[in-house]
Amino acid sequence: MDYLLPDKAYQVLKWLCILLIPAVSWALGELLPDYGVDPYKITHLLDVIGTLVGMLIGASQVSVMGSANRDWSDE
């Protein structure tokens, strides 16, 4: 099976997507208003980046699972 992403990159991106990006987004959303900063744009950007990373991970998984499990005889 050939993944689009190398295993090390997959593990790093998964860790970023599942834990780091949402945690940083939440923390900034909670802390920035205390300093008079509107957190909306920053947290929105982090959420979009997290979603993009998740899509890259999903695309890599689908590329492997889709080609491995597809029954071409039905088409």
C-alpha positions as CSV (number, residue, x, y, z in Angstrom):
1,M,0.0,0.0,0.0
2,D,1.4,3.4,-1.0
3,Y,0.2,6.3,1.1
4,L,0.3,9.8,-0.2
5,L,2.1,10.8,3.0
6,P,5.1,9.1,4.6
7,D,4.4,7.5,7.9
8,K,6.4,10.1,9.9
9,A,4.5,13.0,8.3
10,Y,1.2,11.2,8.9
11,Q,2.0,10.8,12.6
12,V,3.0,14.4,13.0
13,L,0.0,15.8,11.1
14,K,-2.3,13.5,13.0
15,W,-0.9,14.8,16.3
16,L,-1.2,18.4,15.1
17,C,-4.8,17.9,13.8
18,I,-6.1,16.0,16.8
19,L,-4.4,17.7,19.7
20,L,-2.2,20.7,19.1
21,I,-4.2,23.0,16.7
22,P,-7.5,22.6,18.5
23,A,-5.8,23.2,21.9
24,V,-4.0,26.3,20.7
25,S,-7.2,27.6,19.0
26,W,-9.2,27.1,22.2
27,A,-6.5,28.7,24.4
28,L,-6.2,31.8,22.2
29,G,-9.9,32.1,22.0
30,E,-10.1,32.2,25.8
31,L,-7.0,34.4,26.5
32,L,-7.0,37.0,23.7
33,P,-10.1,38.8,24.8
34,D,-8.4,39.5,28.2
35,Y,-5.8,41.5,26.3
36,G,-8.3,43.4,24.2
37,V,-7.7,41.4,21.1
38,D,-10.6,40.0,19.0
39,P,-9.8,36.3,18.7
40,Y,-12.2,35.5,15.9
41,K,-9.8,35.7,12.9
42,I,-7.0,34.0,14.7
43,T,-9.1,31.1,15.9
44,H,-10.9,30.8,12.6
45,L,-7.5,30.6,10.8
46,L,-6.4,27.8,13.2
47,D,-9.6,25.9,12.7
48,V,-9.3,26.1,8.9
49,I,-5.7,24.9,9.1
50,G,-6.8,22.0,11.4
51,T,-9.5,21.1,8.9
52,L,-7.0,21.2,6.0
53,V,-4.6,18.9,7.9
54,G,-7.4,16.5,8.6
55,M,-8.4,16.5,4.9
56,L,-4.8,15.7,4.0
57,I,-4.8,12.8,6.4
58,G,-8.1,11.6,5.2
59,A,-7.1,11.8,1.5
60,S,-4.0,9.8,2.2
61,Q,-6.1,7.1,4.0
62,V,-8.8,7.1,1.3
63,S,-6.2,6.7,-1.4
64,V,-5.0,3.5,0.2
65,M,-8.3,2.1,1.4
66,G,-10.1,3.0,-1.8
67,S,-7.6,1.2,-4.1
68,A,-7.2,-1.8,-1.8
69,N,-10.9,-2.5,-1.2
70,R,-12.4,-1.5,-4.5
71,D,-14.0,-4.3,-6.5
72,W,-13.4,-3.3,-10.1
73,S,-15.6,-6.2,-11.5
74,D,-18.8,-4.2,-10.8
75,E,-17.9,-1.4,-13.2
